[in-house]
Amino acid sequence: MDKVRKKRRLGGGAHSYNGKAKLPRKAGLNTRIQHEKNKMRTDSTMAQLRVGWTKMWKVIPKELKKMNIPPPGSFDPGNAHNGIMWGWPAECNMTDKKAKRILFKCYETKRVTANELKNIRKTLAYSHELKGGSCKKNWPSIKGLFKEALNLKTLPKGRASNSTKPTKIPTPEQLKQAFTKPWRRGCGLPLTKWVVGYVAAYDWAVFGCRSREDIKRVKFATQHALNVNERWQASEFHGGRCKLCGDKKGTRPWWIWRVCLCPGQSHVSPPRDFGKHINKNGNPTVAIRWNTACPVACFEFYNSMLKPGDIRNYPRWLPQGRYAGDNVGDPIELALWWFEVQGEMPYYGGRFSSNAGRYALARWCQKLNICYKESFEIHGDLYETWADHYEDYVPKGDHQKREQSKNPDTATKALSRFAHWLGRGKQVKPKLSRRDRYMHHICSKLVGEELAHGIPSDEEGEEES
C-alpha cells in the first residue's frame, strides 16, 4: 500500500486541532496525562466542548470577565483546541463555585436552549477534569443544580431546522422492492457503480450503519471474510465499534455482515473473469448469468477487478474504465443515488435523509418482530438506547452481552430473517417450541400469518426444540 493510501486509511484527526496539539516545553505529569486523555476523544467530541465554551461567552461575557476567566483565543495555540479555550490543567482556573454561577447565569438569560445548556454543562465537566476530577463526573454543585433548580421547559425552543433526526426514512416495503430488483441497462448507473451502490445502500439501510463514523470505518476496513458455502461476507470496522470513549475506545471489535440474497438454496458467484467483459463505460458486453441483487455477489464482482490482495468495500470507478486505487468519497451519497435509480424515494418527494439508516434498520426489525438479542448483533446499542431512540417497542429478554458474537449463525440471524422475508437466502423454517407453535397458529387465525410471527411455523410433526 502506497503512502498516500495508507494516510487516507488512517481516517480523520491528523489535521484537526486535537491532532495537531503539541505538549508545551517542560510539561508536567498532569499536562502529559491530559494530553493522552484528549487524544482518546474524537474530533466531534472536542468540537462540542468548544461549542459550549463559545455559547458561554456569547450570553454572559461580563460575568466570565468578573470571574477572571480568560477570553477565547488567549490560551496556548498548541493545546487541543488551538488556543480557543483551555486545554491544559495550568490554563484552567475553574472552581465549583464558578461553575455553578456560570450554569445558572446562562439559564437565567433565557437565551439558550435546553441542548445548548447541556453543551455548557459538558464544557464545565471538561474543566472539572482539567482540575484533577474524573472525566465521567462534573463539579459537585452542577448535578444538584441541573436536577433540582433548572426548569428546561422554560427555555426557548431550538429551531426546527436544527433537528438532526431524519424525517425521510425507507420503509421495509421500499427496502424489499429495492434490494430484490437487479441491475438493468439504462437504469442511470453503469453496472460497476451500481454494484458498489448496492453494497453501500445495504450497509446503510439494512445493517443500519451511521452515515459518518460507521461508514468511514467500513470504508477503511482491512480485514475481510467470505464464505460462499454458508452464504455470507463480513468486514471488520477499522478501529472497532464507534461511540466508545475513554479506555474503551478502539477496544471492541465489530464486523459488518452481509448475507446472500440469491434466490434458491445456493449462492451464485460471478465468474472470476467477468471483469474482462466490462467495457470502458462500466457495462457488461455479455449476458449476466449471476444475481446482481445480492450484496455478496456484488462484493465478489468488483473486488475481482481490483489488484490481487487489494480488497475494499467501496472502490471508486474511473472514467478510464477501471477501479481507482482509492474509495468512493461519500458512500452515502452513492447509496441515496442508488435508491433513486431503483425507483424508491420518499412518498412526499426529495431524497431519503442521509442519517436515516439506523432508523431504517429499526423499522424492519420491528416489522419482522426481531428480538433485541438478535438485533444487538447488528447495532450493538444498549437496550435502553435502542428502545428509547430507534425502535418503539422491542422485548428486552435476558441479553446482557456487549460484544458481537463471533459465530456467523448468531451474528447473521436477524439478517437471515430479513433475507427470508425478501423471499431470498436460505429458506429455512424456524424451530419453535410446542407452546410457541400453538400460540403462532392461534395468532395466525386472529390477525393473519405475517402479523402473527413474520415467518412460517415449523412442521407440525417435529418434537419440541
C-alpha positions as CSV (number, residue, x, y, z in Angstrom):
1,M,0.0,0.0,0.0
2,D,1.5,3.3,-1.0
3,K,1.9,6.2,1.4
4,V,-1.0,8.2,0.1
5,R,-3.5,5.5,0.5
6,K,-2.1,4.5,3.9
7,K,-2.6,8.0,5.1
8,R,-6.2,8.0,3.9
9,R,-7.0,4.7,5.5
10,L,-6.0,6.0,8.9
11,G,-9.0,8.3,8.8
12,G,-9.5,11.8,10.1
13,G,-7.9,13.6,13.1
14,A,-4.4,14.3,11.8
15,H,-5.4,17.8,10.6
16,S,-7.8,18.7,13.5
17,Y,-6.9,20.9,16.4
18,N,-6.6,17.8,18.6
19,G,-4.4,16.0,16.0
20,K,-2.0,19.0,15.8
21,A,-1.8,19.5,19.6
22,K,1.8,19.7,21.0
23,L,2.9,19.5,24.6
24,P,4.5,22.7,26.0
25,R,8.2,22.6,26.9
26,K,8.9,21.0,30.3
27,A,5.3,19.8,30.5
28,G,4.4,18.3,33.9
29,L,2.9,15.0,34.7
30,N,-0.7,16.2,34.8
31,T,-0.3,18.0,31.5
32,R,1.1,14.9,29.8
33,I,-1.7,12.8,31.2
34,Q,-4.3,15.3,29.9
35,H,-2.7,15.2,26.5
36,E,-3.3,11.5,26.4
37,K,-6.9,11.9,27.6
38,N,-7.5,14.5,24.8
39,K,-6.1,12.2,22.2
40,M,-8.6,9.5,23.2
41,R,-11.5,11.8,22.3
42,T,-13.0,12.1,18.8
43,D,-12.8,15.4,16.9
44,S,-16.5,15.8,17.2
45,T,-16.4,15.5,21.0
46,M,-13.7,18.2,21.2
47,A,-15.7,20.4,18.9
48,Q,-18.7,20.0,21.1
49,L,-16.8,21.3,24.1
50,R,-15.8,24.4,22.1
51,V,-19.5,24.9,21.2
52,G,-20.4,25.1,24.9
53,W,-17.4,27.5,25.5
54,T,-18.5,29.8,22.7
55,K,-22.1,29.9,23.9
56,M,-21.0,30.8,27.4
57,W,-19.0,33.8,26.1
58,K,-21.9,34.8,23.9
59,V,-24.6,35.0,26.6
60,I,-22.7,36.0,29.8
61,P,-19.3,37.7,28.7
62,K,-19.4,40.2,31.6
63,E,-19.9,37.5,34.2
64,L,-17.0,35.5,32.9
65,K,-14.7,38.5,32.9
66,K,-15.7,39.2,36.6
67,M,-14.5,35.6,37.4
68,N,-11.2,36.3,35.7
69,I,-11.7,33.6,33.0
70,P,-9.5,34.4,30.0
71,P,-11.4,35.1,26.8
72,P,-11.4,32.8,23.7
73,G,-8.1,32.7,21.8
74,S,-5.9,33.7,24.8
75,F,-4.7,30.2,25.5
76,D,-1.8,28.1,24.3
77,P,-2.3,27.7,20.5
78,G,-0.6,24.3,20.8
79,N,-3.3,22.8,23.0
80,A,-6.1,20.5,21.8
81,H,-8.4,23.5,21.0
82,N,-5.9,25.7,19.1
83,G,-5.9,28.2,22.0
84,I,-9.6,28.9,21.6
85,M,-10.3,27.6,25.2
86,W,-8.3,25.9,27.9
87,G,-6.7,22.6,27.1
88,W,-4.0,22.2,29.8
89,P,-4.6,21.9,33.5
90,A,-2.4,25.1,34.2
91,E,-4.6,27.2,31.9
92,C,-7.9,26.4,33.8
93,N,-8.9,28.5,36.8
94,M,-12.4,27.0,37.2
95,T,-13.8,26.2,40.7
96,D,-17.1,24.6,41.8
97,K,-18.4,28.0,42.8
98,K,-17.6,29.5,39.4
99,A,-19.1,26.5,37.5
100,K,-22.4,26.8,39.5
101,R,-22.6,30.5,38.8
102,I,-21.9,30.2,35.1
103,L,-24.5,27.5,34.5
104,F,-27.2,29.4,36.5
105,K,-26.4,32.7,34.8
106,C,-26.7,31.1,31.4
107,Y,-30.0,29.6,32.4
108,E,-31.3,33.0,33.7
109,T,-30.7,34.8,30.5
110,K,-33.2,32.6,28.7
111,R,-31.1,32.9,25.6
112,V,-30.0,29.3,25.5
113,T,-32.0,26.2,24.5
114,A,-32.0,23.1,26.6
115,N,-29.5,21.4,24.3
116,E,-27.2,24.4,24.4
117,L,-27.3,24.4,28.2
118,K,-26.4,20.7,28.2
119,N,-23.4,21.6,26.0
120,I,-22.3,24.2,28.5
121,R,-22.6,21.6,31.2
122,K,-20.3,19.3,29.2
123,T,-17.8,22.1,28.9
124,L,-17.8,22.6,32.6
125,A,-17.3,18.9,33.1
126,Y,-14.2,19.2,31.0
127,S,-12.9,21.9,33.2
128,H,-13.5,19.6,36.2
129,E,-11.3,17.0,34.5
130,L,-8.6,19.6,33.9
131,K,-8.5,20.4,37.6
132,G,-8.0,16.7,38.5
133,G,-11.5,15.4,38.6
134,S,-12.9,12.3,36.9
135,C,-13.8,12.6,33.2
136,K,-17.1,10.9,33.9
137,K,-18.2,13.4,36.6
138,N,-18.8,17.1,36.9
139,W,-18.4,19.7,39.6
140,P,-20.4,18.7,42.8
141,S,-22.9,21.6,42.6
142,I,-23.8,21.0,38.9
143,K,-25.7,17.8,39.3
144,G,-28.0,19.2,42.0
145,L,-28.5,22.5,40.3
146,F,-29.4,20.9,37.0
147,K,-31.8,18.4,38.6
148,E,-33.5,20.5,41.2
149,A,-33.4,24.1,40.2
150,L,-33.4,24.4,36.4
151,N,-36.7,24.0,34.5
152,L,-35.6,23.3,31.0
153,K,-39.2,23.7,29.7
154,T,-38.9,27.4,30.3
155,L,-36.0,27.8,27.9
156,P,-36.6,28.8,24.3
157,K,-37.2,26.1,21.7
158,G,-34.5,25.3,19.2
159,R,-35.2,26.0,15.6
160,A,-36.8,23.0,13.8
161,S,-34.2,23.3,11.1
162,N,-31.5,22.4,13.7
163,S,-33.0,19.0,14.4
164,T,-30.8,16.1,13.4
165,K,-33.5,13.5,13.4
166,P,-34.3,12.1,10.0
167,T,-37.7,12.7,8.5
168,K,-37.5,10.6,5.4
169,I,-36.8,7.0,6.3
170,P,-37.0,4.0,3.9
171,T,-39.9,1.7,4.8
172,P,-39.4,-2.1,5.0
173,E,-41.5,-2.4,1.8
174,Q,-39.3,0.0,0.0
175,L,-36.2,-2.0,1.1
176,K,-37.9,-5.1,-0.2
177,Q,-38.5,-3.6,-3.6
178,A,-35.1,-2.0,-3.9
179,F,-32.9,-5.0,-2.9
180,T,-34.7,-7.6,-5.0
181,K,-34.6,-5.6,-8.2
182,P,-31.5,-6.5,-10.3
183,W,-29.4,-4.1,-12.4
184,R,-30.8,-3.3,-15.8
185,R,-29.3,-1.4,-18.7
186,G,-30.3,2.2,-19.0
187,C,-31.2,2.5,-15.3
188,G,-29.0,5.5,-14.8
189,L,-25.9,3.8,-13.3
190,P,-23.3,1.6,-15.0
191,L,-23.0,-1.9,-13.5
192,T,-19.6,-1.1,-12.0
193,K,-21.1,1.8,-10.0
194,W,-24.4,0.2,-9.3
195,V,-22.9,-2.8,-7.5
196,V,-20.9,-0.6,-5.2
197,G,-24.0,1.5,-4.6
198,Y,-26.0,-1.7,-3.8
199,V,-23.5,-2.7,-1.1
200,A,-23.3,0.9,0.3
201,A,-27.1,1.0,0.4
202,Y,-27.3,-2.4,2.1
203,D,-24.7,-1.3,4.7
204,W,-26.7,1.9,5.4
205,A,-30.3,0.9,5.3
206,V,-30.2,-2.9,6.2
207,F,-27.3,-3.1,8.5
208,G,-28.0,0.4,9.9
209,C,-24.6,2.0,9.7
210,R,-24.3,5.5,10.9
211,S,-23.7,7.8,7.9
212,R,-20.4,9.1,9.0
213,E,-18.4,7.2,11.6
214,D,-19.7,3.7,10.9
215,I,-19.4,4.1,7.1
216,K,-15.9,5.5,7.4
217,R,-14.8,2.5,9.5
218,V,-16.3,0.1,6.9
219,K,-14.8,2.1,4.1
220,F,-11.3,1.7,5.5
221,A,-11.7,-1.9,6.7
222,T,-8.7,-4.1,6.1
223,Q,-10.0,-7.4,7.5
224,H,-12.5,-9.3,5.4
225,A,-14.1,-12.7,5.4
226,L,-16.1,-14.6,2.7
227,N,-17.8,-17.9,2.9
228,V,-19.9,-18.6,-0.2
229,N,-20.9,-22.1,1.0
230,E,-22.5,-20.6,4.1
231,R,-23.7,-17.5,2.1
232,W,-22.2,-14.6,4.0
233,Q,-19.4,-12.0,3.8
234,A,-18.1,-9.8,6.6
235,S,-15.7,-6.8,7.0
236,E,-14.2,-5.6,10.3
237,F,-14.8,-2.0,11.3
238,H,-11.4,-0.1,11.1
239,G,-10.8,0.9,14.7
240,G,-13.6,-1.2,16.2
241,R,-17.1,-0.2,17.2
242,C,-17.6,3.6,17.4
243,K,-19.3,5.6,20.1
244,L,-16.9,4.3,22.8
245,C,-14.8,6.7,24.8
246,G,-12.0,6.7,27.4
247,D,-10.2,3.4,27.9
248,K,-12.9,1.5,25.9
249,K,-12.2,3.4,22.7
250,G,-11.0,1.1,20.0
251,T,-11.2,-2.0,22.2
252,R,-14.4,-3.6,20.9
253,P,-14.1,-5.3,17.6
254,W,-17.2,-5.1,15.3
255,W,-18.0,-6.6,12.0
256,I,-20.5,-5.7,9.3
257,W,-22.2,-8.8,8.0
258,R,-23.8,-9.2,4.6
259,V,-25.9,-12.3,3.7
260,C,-26.6,-13.8,0.3
261,L,-29.8,-12.7,-1.4
262,C,-29.6,-15.1,-4.3
263,P,-32.9,-17.0,-5.0
264,G,-32.8,-20.7,-4.3
265,Q,-30.8,-22.7,-1.9
266,S,-27.2,-21.8,-3.0
267,H,-25.2,-18.7,-3.7
268,V,-24.2,-18.0,-7.3
269,S,-20.8,-16.2,-7.6
270,P,-19.9,-14.1,-10.6
271,P,-17.4,-15.7,-13.0
272,R,-13.9,-14.7,-11.9
273,D,-13.1,-13.3,-15.3
274,F,-16.4,-11.4,-15.7
275,G,-14.5,-8.1,-15.3
276,K,-12.9,-8.8,-18.7
277,H,-16.3,-8.4,-20.3
278,I,-16.8,-4.9,-18.9
279,N,-16.4,-2.0,-21.3
280,K,-15.0,1.4,-20.7
281,N,-18.4,2.8,-19.7
282,G,-18.7,0.2,-16.9
283,N,-21.3,-2.0,-18.5
284,P,-21.1,-5.7,-19.5
285,T,-20.7,-6.8,-23.1
286,V,-22.1,-10.3,-22.4
287,A,-25.2,-11.6,-20.7
288,I,-25.3,-11.6,-16.9
289,R,-25.9,-15.0,-15.5
290,W,-25.5,-14.2,-11.8
291,N,-27.7,-12.3,-9.4
292,T,-26.7,-8.7,-9.3
293,A,-29.3,-8.2,-6.4
294,C,-27.0,-9.9,-3.9
295,P,-24.5,-7.9,-1.7
296,V,-22.2,-10.9,-1.5
297,A,-22.1,-11.3,-5.3
298,C,-21.6,-7.6,-5.8
299,F,-18.7,-7.6,-3.3
300,E,-17.1,-10.6,-5.2
301,F,-17.6,-8.9,-8.6
302,Y,-15.9,-5.5,-8.0
303,N,-13.1,-7.0,-5.9
304,S,-12.3,-9.4,-8.7
305,M,-11.5,-6.3,-10.8
306,L,-9.0,-4.9,-8.2
307,K,-5.3,-5.8,-7.9
308,P,-4.5,-9.1,-6.2
309,G,-4.6,-8.6,-2.4
310,D,-6.5,-5.3,-2.6
311,I,-9.9,-5.9,-1.0
312,R,-12.2,-2.9,-0.4
313,N,-15.8,-2.2,0.3
314,Y,-16.4,0.9,-1.8
315,P,-13.9,1.2,-4.7
316,R,-14.3,4.2,-7.0
317,W,-14.9,3.7,-10.7
318,L,-12.8,5.9,-13.0
319,P,-13.8,7.2,-16.5
320,Q,-10.8,5.4,-17.8
321,G,-12.7,2.1,-17.4
322,R,-11.2,0.7,-14.2
323,Y,-11.5,1.0,-10.4
324,A,-9.2,3.6,-8.8
325,G,-6.7,2.9,-6.0
326,D,-8.9,4.8,-3.6
327,N,-12.5,4.7,-2.5
328,V,-15.8,6.5,-3.2
329,G,-15.6,9.8,-1.5
330,D,-19.1,9.7,0.1
331,P,-20.7,6.2,0.1
332,I,-23.9,7.5,1.5
333,E,-24.4,9.9,-1.4
334,L,-23.9,6.9,-3.8
335,A,-26.4,4.9,-1.7
336,L,-29.0,7.6,-2.0
337,W,-28.4,7.9,-5.7
338,W,-28.8,4.1,-6.0
339,F,-32.2,4.2,-4.3
340,E,-33.3,6.8,-6.8
341,V,-32.1,4.6,-9.6
342,Q,-34.1,1.7,-8.1
343,G,-37.2,3.9,-8.1
344,E,-37.5,4.1,-4.3
345,M,-37.9,7.6,-2.9
346,P,-39.8,9.2,0.0
347,Y,-43.5,9.4,-0.7
348,Y,-43.5,13.2,-0.2
349,G,-40.6,14.0,-2.6
350,G,-36.9,14.6,-2.3
351,R,-34.4,12.0,-1.1
352,F,-34.1,9.9,2.0
353,S,-32.4,11.6,4.9
354,S,-28.7,10.8,4.9
355,N,-28.8,9.8,8.6
356,A,-31.9,7.6,8.3
357,G,-30.0,4.3,8.0
358,R,-30.3,3.3,11.7
359,Y,-34.0,4.1,11.7
360,A,-34.5,2.0,8.6
361,L,-32.9,-0.9,10.5
362,A,-35.3,-0.3,13.4
363,R,-38.2,-0.2,11.1
364,W,-37.6,-3.6,9.5
365,C,-36.6,-5.1,12.9
366,Q,-40.0,-4.0,14.2
367,K,-41.8,-5.2,11.1
368,L,-40.3,-8.7,11.4
369,N,-40.6,-8.9,15.2
370,I,-36.8,-9.2,15.6
371,C,-35.9,-9.5,19.3
372,Y,-33.2,-7.4,20.9
373,K,-30.9,-10.3,21.4
374,E,-30.8,-10.8,17.6
375,S,-30.8,-7.1,16.5
376,F,-28.0,-6.3,19.0
377,E,-25.6,-8.3,16.8
378,I,-26.1,-5.6,14.2
379,H,-26.4,-2.3,16.0
380,G,-24.5,-3.1,19.3
381,D,-26.5,-0.5,21.3
382,L,-27.6,-0.9,24.9
383,Y,-31.2,-1.9,25.2
384,E,-32.2,1.4,26.7
385,T,-30.5,3.3,23.9
386,W,-32.1,1.2,21.2
387,A,-35.6,1.2,22.7
388,D,-35.6,4.9,23.6
389,H,-34.2,6.3,20.3
390,Y,-34.9,3.9,17.5
391,E,-37.4,1.0,17.9
392,D,-40.6,2.0,19.6
393,Y,-41.1,-1.4,21.3
394,V,-38.7,-4.3,21.5
395,P,-38.8,-7.1,24.1
396,K,-35.8,-6.9,26.3
397,G,-35.2,-10.5,27.2
398,D,-32.2,-11.6,29.3
399,H,-29.4,-10.4,26.9
400,Q,-26.5,-8.8,28.7
401,K,-23.7,-9.1,26.2
402,R,-21.8,-6.0,25.0
403,E,-19.6,-7.8,22.4
404,Q,-20.6,-9.1,19.0
405,S,-20.8,-12.9,18.5
406,K,-18.0,-14.5,16.5
407,N,-20.4,-17.2,15.4
408,P,-21.7,-16.4,11.9
409,D,-25.0,-18.2,12.6
410,T,-25.6,-16.0,15.6
411,A,-24.3,-12.7,14.1
412,T,-26.4,-13.1,10.9
413,K,-29.6,-14.5,12.5
414,A,-31.6,-11.2,12.1
415,L,-30.2,-10.5,8.6
416,S,-31.2,-14.1,7.6
417,R,-34.7,-13.4,8.8
418,F,-34.7,-10.2,6.6
419,A,-33.5,-12.2,3.6
420,H,-36.2,-14.8,4.3
421,W,-38.8,-12.1,4.3
422,L,-37.5,-10.9,0.9
423,G,-38.0,-14.4,-0.4
424,R,-34.3,-14.8,-0.8
425,G,-31.4,-16.5,1.0
426,K,-31.8,-19.8,2.9
427,Q,-35.4,-20.8,3.1
428,V,-35.2,-22.5,6.5
429,K,-38.2,-22.8,8.7
430,P,-37.6,-21.8,12.3
431,K,-37.9,-24.4,15.0
432,L,-40.5,-23.5,17.6
433,S,-41.3,-25.0,20.9
434,R,-44.7,-26.7,21.3
435,R,-46.0,-23.7,23.2
436,D,-44.8,-21.2,20.6
437,R,-46.2,-23.3,17.8
438,Y,-49.6,-23.3,19.5
439,M,-49.5,-19.5,20.0
440,H,-48.4,-19.0,16.4
441,H,-51.4,-20.8,15.0
442,I,-53.8,-19.1,17.3
443,C,-52.5,-15.7,16.4
444,S,-52.5,-16.6,12.7
445,K,-56.2,-17.3,12.9
446,L,-56.8,-14.0,14.7
447,V,-54.5,-11.5,13.0
448,G,-53.1,-13.3,10.0
449,E,-49.9,-15.1,9.3
450,E,-47.5,-12.2,8.7
451,L,-48.5,-10.3,11.8
452,A,-48.5,-13.4,13.9
453,H,-44.9,-14.2,13.5
454,G,-43.5,-12.7,10.3
455,I,-42.3,-16.1,9.3
456,P,-44.0,-19.5,8.9
457,S,-44.0,-22.1,11.7
458,D,-42.0,-25.3,11.6
459,E,-43.6,-28.6,10.7
460,E,-46.3,-29.9,12.9
461,G,-44.7,-33.4,13.3
462,E,-41.5,-32.1,14.9
463,E,-40.8,-32.5,18.5
464,E,-40.2,-29.7,21.0
465,S,-36.8,-28.0,20.4
